[in-house]
Amino acid sequence: MKLTTSKRALIEREMGIESIAAGGDGLGFIDLNGKRRAVFVSDTAPGDRITVTFDPNERTLRGLRFALIASGPSRVEPECAHASECGGCNWMHLSPATQQETIQHLLQSAIPNAPIVRFHGAEQRSETRTRARLHIGGKLRIAVGFYAKRSHDIVEPSRCIVLHPVLEHARTQLPSWLEGASGSGEAQLALGHPEKNPRPVVLSLDWKVDPSAALFSALERAVASGGLKGASIVHEGMTRPLLIGDPTPWLIAADGMPLELGVGGFAQAAESANAQLVNQVAYWADELLGNGERRVVELYAGAGNLTTLLAKGADDYVLVESDSLACGAAARNMSARGLVARVIHADASTFEWKASTRLLVLDPPRAGAIDVMHRLVERPVRNVVYVSCDPSTLARDVAILIERGYELRALEAFEMFPYTSHFETVAVLTRKR
């Protein structure tokens, strides 16, 4: 299998794949000039026997191509016909059991001496994604799809098995919705309000150049035809998106009610897995606070996805979010539920919570929340629930708290993205008395 190319002198060796490394590649070892060296090879499985070609001069040895000699017990035939070329799902060749075991192992390895990881598997593995990020480019025609493995070439699959059927249909229609336009960028497809069946589709475009009249006309036609509920367009330098129709994304929240999201903002990729995660965060909030006062601060709160359950019965609840559109959506979501929460438009990384706060909940972006960790050391909150999409930044941040008197009580992994090496984690910490 060809992975990439190199102009340098390459060598080929036979080796076995021993495990899956952080990042999702297979890991094997060779003897090179008397030294045992690790080689990382994508699309391989534990137990595989391969011949691999690599550049011996690279600091980190990565397989450029490999040939499979014998399959290991963890390898399965990919369900997707485009798995060998599309970079969207890097674990399509691994058995579900191996995917789940590897997630637990990677999390346990990232945070040594941590509690046993409790794993929450996906209830359904295909047709679950209720959001999709697509890349757009091309010179002779607009191409819409996913990046190929280890390149920015665009793969346009005939079918994507992980997308919700409504989004999958919209994905195939998107090139026609952009007909006549020129440019490149990223598109995010999401579902609209759940009161309609089938649910409508909304589109957010991050365009690399100023939007043209042709682009507006194409999207206006798509909205008028009913294919799209609405679209938003942003490009560099814009402070607010340009709107066509109603591009508001919605999800069915963990409480079963519709949750309005900020246009173009963040949301979890699958509704059913999101409900698993939110319910478990709420469980830990109840466990930590018991019958005491529920004084909670939630950082990086978005439109209130976690808040829908956490704010019930709260004595004081503060929701902090830097995106103004998400703040507006959060206020409306709380009002629709009769929940009392103060929505504060602020930078979560610098927000100062009150000394009376009993629980701090945070769901930061992939870069983590190192500034919040340092302030927790200076201004401690007894209970912390940290939701993370990146085990390396979570490990870094948790280590800061553990060094300064916090105990890691629980680690819970959620298979939010089946067929990939990405997952969500909930870490629960309490400050020792």
C-alpha positions as CSV (number, residue, x, y, z in Angstrom):
1,M,0.0,0.0,0.0
2,K,1.4,3.4,-1.0
3,L,1.2,6.1,1.7
4,T,3.3,8.9,0.4
5,T,6.5,9.5,-1.7
6,S,10.0,10.6,-0.9
7,K,13.0,11.7,-3.1
8,R,15.6,10.5,-0.6
9,A,17.2,7.0,-0.6
10,L,14.8,4.6,1.0
11,I,15.2,1.2,2.5
12,E,12.8,-1.7,3.0
13,R,12.5,-4.0,6.0
14,E,10.3,-6.7,7.2
15,M,8.7,-6.3,10.7
16,G,5.7,-7.0,12.8
17,I,3.2,-4.5,14.2
18,E,3.1,-4.7,18.0
19,S,0.5,-2.1,18.9
20,I,-1.3,1.1,18.0
21,A,0.4,4.4,18.9
22,A,-1.0,7.7,19.9
23,G,-2.3,9.3,16.7
24,G,-3.6,6.0,15.4
25,D,-0.7,4.5,13.4
26,G,0.6,1.0,13.9
27,L,3.9,0.7,15.8
28,G,6.7,-1.8,15.1
29,F,10.4,-2.0,15.7
30,I,13.5,-2.7,13.6
31,D,17.2,-2.9,14.1
32,L,18.9,0.0,12.3
33,N,22.6,0.4,12.5
34,G,22.7,-1.5,15.8
35,K,19.9,0.5,17.4
36,R,16.3,-0.5,18.0
37,R,14.1,2.0,16.2
38,A,10.3,2.5,16.2
39,V,8.6,2.7,12.9
40,F,5.0,4.1,12.6
41,V,2.9,2.8,9.8
42,S,-0.7,3.9,9.1
43,D,-3.4,1.4,8.1
44,T,-1.7,-1.4,10.0
45,A,-3.1,-3.6,12.8
46,P,-1.5,-5.3,15.8
47,G,-0.2,-8.7,14.7
48,D,0.3,-7.7,11.1
49,R,3.5,-8.9,9.4
50,I,4.6,-6.4,6.7
51,T,7.5,-5.2,4.6
52,V,7.7,-1.5,5.0
53,T,9.6,1.2,3.1
54,F,10.9,4.2,5.0
55,D,13.5,7.0,4.9
56,P,16.2,6.0,7.4
57,N,17.4,9.6,7.7
58,E,14.3,10.9,9.3
59,R,14.3,11.6,13.0
60,T,10.9,9.8,13.4
61,L,10.7,6.7,11.1
62,R,7.4,6.5,9.3
63,G,6.3,4.0,6.7
64,L,6.0,5.5,3.2
65,R,4.4,2.3,1.9
66,F,4.0,-1.2,3.0
67,A,3.0,-4.6,1.8
68,L,1.0,-7.0,3.9
69,I,2.6,-10.4,4.4
70,A,0.2,-11.8,6.9
71,S,-2.8,-10.2,8.6
72,G,-3.0,-10.0,12.4
73,P,-6.1,-11.0,14.4
74,S,-7.1,-7.4,14.8
75,R,-7.4,-6.6,11.1
76,V,-10.8,-6.7,9.4
77,E,-12.1,-5.8,5.9
78,P,-13.0,-2.1,5.9
79,E,-16.8,-1.5,5.6
80,C,-16.1,1.6,3.5
81,A,-15.0,1.1,-0.1
82,H,-12.9,4.3,0.1
83,A,-11.0,3.4,3.3
84,S,-7.6,3.0,1.5
85,E,-7.6,6.5,0.1
86,C,-9.8,8.7,2.3
87,G,-8.2,10.1,5.4
88,G,-11.5,10.6,7.3
89,C,-11.5,7.3,9.2
90,N,-8.1,6.0,10.1
91,W,-9.2,2.9,12.0
92,M,-11.6,1.4,9.4
93,H,-9.3,-1.6,9.2
94,L,-9.4,-2.4,12.9
95,S,-12.0,-4.6,14.6
96,P,-14.4,-2.8,16.9
97,A,-13.0,-4.6,19.9
98,T,-9.5,-3.5,18.9
99,Q,-10.6,0.1,18.5
100,Q,-12.1,0.1,22.0
101,E,-9.2,-1.7,23.7
102,T,-6.8,0.7,22.0
103,I,-8.7,3.8,23.2
104,Q,-8.5,2.6,26.8
105,H,-4.8,1.7,26.4
106,L,-3.9,5.1,24.9
107,L,-5.7,7.0,27.6
108,Q,-4.1,4.9,30.4
109,S,-0.7,5.3,28.8
110,A,-1.1,9.1,28.5
111,I,-2.0,9.4,32.2
112,P,0.2,6.9,34.2
113,N,-1.1,5.7,37.6
114,A,-4.6,6.9,36.6
115,P,-7.7,5.0,37.7
116,I,-9.0,2.2,35.5
117,V,-10.6,3.8,32.4
118,R,-14.3,3.2,32.2
119,F,-15.2,2.8,28.5
120,H,-18.5,3.9,26.9
121,G,-18.9,2.3,23.5
122,A,-20.9,3.8,20.7
123,E,-24.5,2.5,20.6
124,Q,-24.4,2.6,16.8
125,R,-21.3,2.7,14.6
126,S,-22.5,3.9,11.2
127,E,-24.8,6.7,10.0
128,T,-24.4,8.5,13.4
129,R,-22.5,11.7,12.6
130,T,-24.9,14.7,12.7
131,R,-22.1,17.1,11.7
132,A,-19.7,16.9,8.8
133,R,-16.6,19.0,7.9
134,L,-15.8,18.9,4.2
135,H,-13.0,20.5,2.2
136,I,-13.7,22.4,-1.0
137,G,-11.2,23.1,-3.9
138,G,-10.4,22.5,-7.5
139,K,-9.5,24.5,-10.6
140,L,-11.6,23.1,-13.4
141,R,-14.5,22.3,-11.2
142,I,-15.5,22.5,-7.5
143,A,-14.5,19.3,-5.6
144,V,-16.1,18.6,-2.2
145,G,-14.9,15.8,0.0
146,F,-12.4,14.7,2.7
147,Y,-8.6,15.0,2.7
148,A,-6.8,12.0,1.4
149,K,-4.4,10.2,3.7
150,R,-1.4,12.3,4.5
151,S,-2.2,14.9,1.8
152,H,-4.6,17.8,1.1
153,D,-5.9,16.1,-2.1
154,I,-9.6,15.9,-1.9
155,V,-11.3,12.5,-2.0
156,E,-15.0,12.5,-3.1
157,P,-16.4,9.2,-1.8
158,S,-19.5,7.7,-3.5
159,R,-20.9,7.0,-0.1
160,C,-19.8,7.9,3.5
161,I,-21.0,5.3,5.9
162,V,-20.6,7.3,9.1
163,L,-22.8,10.3,8.2
164,H,-26.5,10.5,9.2
165,P,-28.5,9.7,6.0
166,V,-29.8,13.3,5.7
167,L,-26.3,14.7,5.9
168,E,-25.0,12.1,3.5
169,H,-27.6,13.1,0.9
170,A,-26.7,16.8,1.5
171,R,-23.0,16.0,1.0
172,T,-23.7,14.5,-2.4
173,Q,-25.8,17.6,-3.3
174,L,-23.3,20.2,-2.1
175,P,-21.3,20.4,-5.4
176,S,-24.5,21.3,-7.2
177,W,-25.3,23.9,-4.6
178,L,-22.0,25.6,-5.3
179,E,-22.3,25.4,-9.1
180,G,-21.0,28.5,-10.8
181,A,-19.0,29.6,-7.8
182,S,-15.2,29.6,-7.6
183,G,-12.8,29.5,-4.7
184,S,-11.9,27.1,-1.9
185,G,-12.4,26.6,1.8
186,E,-14.2,24.4,4.3
187,A,-17.9,23.5,4.6
188,Q,-19.7,22.3,7.7
189,L,-23.0,20.5,7.3
190,A,-25.3,20.1,10.3
191,L,-28.9,19.3,11.0
192,G,-31.6,21.9,11.5
193,H,-34.5,21.9,14.0
194,P,-35.8,18.4,14.9
195,E,-39.5,19.3,14.6
196,K,-39.3,18.5,10.8
197,N,-38.9,14.9,9.5
198,P,-36.7,14.6,7.7
199,R,-34.7,17.2,9.5
200,P,-33.5,20.1,7.4
201,V,-29.8,20.7,6.6
202,V,-27.8,23.9,7.3
203,L,-24.4,24.9,5.9
204,S,-21.5,27.0,7.2
205,L,-18.8,28.0,4.7
206,D,-15.4,29.2,5.6
207,W,-14.3,30.7,2.3
208,K,-10.7,31.6,1.5
209,V,-11.6,34.6,-0.7
210,D,-14.3,37.3,-0.7
211,P,-17.6,35.5,-1.5
212,S,-18.7,36.2,-5.1
213,A,-22.1,37.0,-6.5
214,A,-22.1,33.6,-8.1
215,L,-21.7,31.9,-4.7
216,F,-24.5,33.9,-3.2
217,S,-26.8,33.1,-6.1
218,A,-26.0,29.4,-6.0
219,L,-26.8,29.2,-2.2
220,E,-29.9,31.3,-2.6
221,R,-31.2,28.8,-5.2
222,A,-30.4,25.9,-2.9
223,V,-32.4,27.5,-0.1
224,A,-35.3,28.4,-2.4
225,S,-35.5,24.8,-3.6
226,G,-35.7,23.5,-0.1
227,G,-32.4,21.5,-0.3
228,L,-31.0,23.8,2.3
229,K,-32.6,25.5,5.3
230,G,-29.9,28.2,5.3
231,A,-26.3,29.0,4.8
232,S,-23.7,31.2,6.5
233,I,-20.5,32.4,4.9
234,V,-17.4,33.8,6.5
235,H,-14.0,34.7,5.2
236,E,-10.8,36.2,6.7
237,G,-11.4,39.6,8.2
238,M,-15.2,39.2,8.7
239,T,-16.4,39.7,12.3
240,R,-19.9,38.1,11.6
241,P,-21.1,35.6,9.0
242,L,-23.2,36.5,6.0
243,L,-26.5,34.7,6.2
244,I,-28.8,33.2,3.7
245,G,-32.1,31.7,4.9
246,D,-31.9,30.3,8.5
247,P,-28.5,28.5,9.0
248,T,-29.1,27.7,12.7
249,P,-27.9,24.2,13.6
250,W,-29.8,22.3,16.3
251,L,-29.3,19.0,18.1
252,I,-31.4,16.9,20.3
253,A,-29.9,17.5,23.7
254,A,-29.4,15.0,26.5
255,D,-32.6,16.1,28.1
256,G,-34.5,15.2,24.9
257,M,-35.3,18.8,24.0
258,P,-34.0,20.7,21.0
259,L,-30.8,22.6,21.6
260,E,-30.1,25.7,19.5
261,L,-26.4,26.0,18.5
262,G,-24.4,29.1,17.5
263,V,-24.1,29.5,13.7
264,G,-20.9,27.9,12.6
265,G,-20.0,27.0,16.2
266,F,-18.9,23.8,17.9
267,A,-21.0,20.9,18.8
268,Q,-20.4,17.2,19.3
269,A,-20.5,15.1,16.2
270,A,-23.1,12.5,17.2
271,E,-26.3,13.1,19.2
272,S,-26.6,9.7,20.8
273,A,-22.9,9.6,21.9
274,N,-23.3,13.2,23.1
275,A,-26.2,12.2,25.3
276,Q,-24.0,9.5,26.9
277,L,-21.3,12.0,27.7
278,V,-23.6,14.7,29.1
279,N,-25.5,12.2,31.3
280,Q,-22.2,11.0,32.7
281,V,-21.0,14.5,33.4
282,A,-24.3,15.1,35.2
283,Y,-23.8,11.9,37.2
284,W,-20.4,13.1,38.5
285,A,-21.8,16.6,39.3
286,D,-24.4,14.9,41.5
287,E,-21.8,12.6,43.0
288,L,-19.4,15.4,43.8
289,L,-21.9,17.9,45.2
290,G,-24.2,15.5,47.0
291,N,-26.7,17.5,49.1
292,G,-24.5,20.5,49.3
293,E,-24.9,23.8,47.5
294,R,-24.8,23.6,43.8
295,R,-22.6,26.5,42.9
296,V,-21.2,25.7,39.5
297,V,-19.0,27.5,36.9
298,E,-18.9,26.0,33.4
299,L,-16.1,27.2,31.1
300,Y,-16.0,26.9,27.3
301,A,-19.7,26.2,27.6
302,G,-20.8,26.8,24.0
303,A,-24.6,26.9,23.6
304,G,-25.2,25.1,26.9
305,N,-25.0,21.4,25.8
306,L,-23.8,20.3,29.3
307,T,-25.8,23.0,31.1
308,T,-29.1,21.5,30.1
309,L,-28.6,18.8,32.8
310,L,-26.1,20.5,35.1
311,A,-28.1,23.7,35.8
312,K,-31.2,21.8,37.1
313,G,-31.7,22.7,40.7
314,A,-28.5,24.8,40.8
315,D,-28.2,27.4,43.6
316,D,-25.8,29.5,41.3
317,Y,-24.8,28.5,37.8
318,V,-22.4,30.5,35.6
319,L,-21.9,29.7,32.0
320,V,-18.9,31.2,30.3
321,E,-18.3,31.3,26.5
322,S,-16.3,33.5,24.2
323,D,-18.4,33.1,21.1
324,S,-21.2,35.7,21.1
325,L,-23.5,33.7,18.8
326,A,-23.2,30.7,21.1
327,C,-23.9,32.9,24.1
328,G,-27.2,34.1,22.5
329,A,-28.2,30.5,21.8
330,A,-27.3,29.5,25.3
331,A,-29.6,32.2,26.8
332,R,-32.5,31.1,24.6
333,N,-31.8,27.4,25.5
334,M,-31.9,28.1,29.2
335,S,-35.1,30.2,28.8
336,A,-36.8,27.4,26.8
337,R,-36.2,25.0,29.7
338,G,-37.0,27.4,32.5
339,L,-33.4,27.0,33.8
340,V,-31.6,29.8,35.7
341,A,-28.0,30.3,34.5
342,R,-26.0,33.5,34.1
343,V,-24.5,33.5,30.6
344,I,-21.3,35.4,30.5
345,H,-19.6,36.4,27.2
346,A,-15.9,36.2,28.2
347,D,-12.6,34.4,27.6
348,A,-12.9,31.2,29.6
349,S,-9.1,31.0,29.9
350,T,-9.0,34.3,32.0
351,F,-12.4,34.2,33.7
352,E,-12.2,34.7,37.5
353,W,-14.7,32.5,39.4
354,K,-15.9,33.2,42.9
355,A,-14.2,31.5,45.9
356,S,-17.6,30.0,46.8
357,T,-17.6,27.9,43.6
358,R,-18.0,24.2,44.5
359,L,-17.7,22.7,41.0
360,L,-15.8,23.8,37.9
361,V,-16.8,22.1,34.7
362,L,-14.8,22.7,31.5
363,D,-14.9,21.5,27.9
364,P,-12.0,23.3,26.2
365,P,-10.8,23.0,22.6
366,R,-8.1,20.6,21.5
367,A,-5.3,22.9,22.8
368,G,-6.5,22.3,26.4
369,A,-6.8,24.7,29.2
370,I,-3.3,25.2,30.7
371,D,-4.1,28.8,31.9
372,V,-7.2,27.5,33.7
373,M,-5.1,24.8,35.4
374,H,-2.6,27.4,36.7
375,R,-5.4,29.5,38.1
376,L,-6.9,26.5,39.7
377,V,-3.7,26.1,41.6
378,E,-3.9,29.7,42.8
379,R,-7.6,29.8,43.3
380,P,-8.7,26.2,43.9
381,V,-12.2,24.8,43.4
382,R,-12.7,21.5,45.3
383,N,-14.3,19.6,42.4
384,V,-13.4,19.6,38.8
385,V,-14.9,17.8,35.8
386,Y,-12.8,18.2,32.7
387,V,-14.1,17.1,29.2
388,S,-11.4,16.6,26.7
389,C,-11.0,15.6,23.0
390,D,-7.2,15.3,23.2
391,P,-5.5,12.8,25.7
392,S,-2.1,14.5,25.4
393,T,-3.3,18.0,26.5
394,L,-5.6,16.4,29.1
395,A,-2.6,14.6,30.5
396,R,-0.5,17.8,30.6
397,D,-3.3,19.7,32.3
398,V,-4.3,17.0,34.8
399,A,-0.6,16.6,35.9
400,I,-0.5,20.2,37.0
401,L,-3.5,19.7,39.3
402,I,-2.2,16.4,40.7
403,E,1.1,18.0,41.5
404,R,-0.7,20.6,43.5
405,G,-3.0,18.6,45.7
406,Y,-5.7,17.2,43.4
407,E,-6.7,13.6,43.1
408,L,-7.8,12.0,39.9
409,R,-10.9,10.1,40.8
410,A,-12.1,8.8,37.5
411,L,-11.4,8.6,33.8
412,E,-14.2,7.8,31.4
413,A,-13.6,7.4,27.6
414,F,-16.4,7.8,25.1
415,E,-16.3,6.3,21.6
416,M,-17.7,9.5,20.0
417,F,-16.1,8.8,16.6
418,P,-16.1,5.1,15.7
419,Y,-13.6,4.0,13.0
420,T,-11.2,6.7,14.1
421,S,-8.5,7.3,16.7
422,H,-10.4,10.3,18.1
423,F,-12.4,10.0,21.3
424,E,-13.7,12.1,24.2
425,T,-12.7,11.8,27.8
426,V,-14.2,12.9,31.1
427,A,-11.7,13.4,33.9
428,V,-13.0,13.8,37.5
429,L,-10.7,15.5,40.1
430,T,-11.2,16.5,43.7
431,R,-8.8,18.6,45.9
432,K,-7.5,16.7,48.9
433,R,-8.4,18.3,52.2
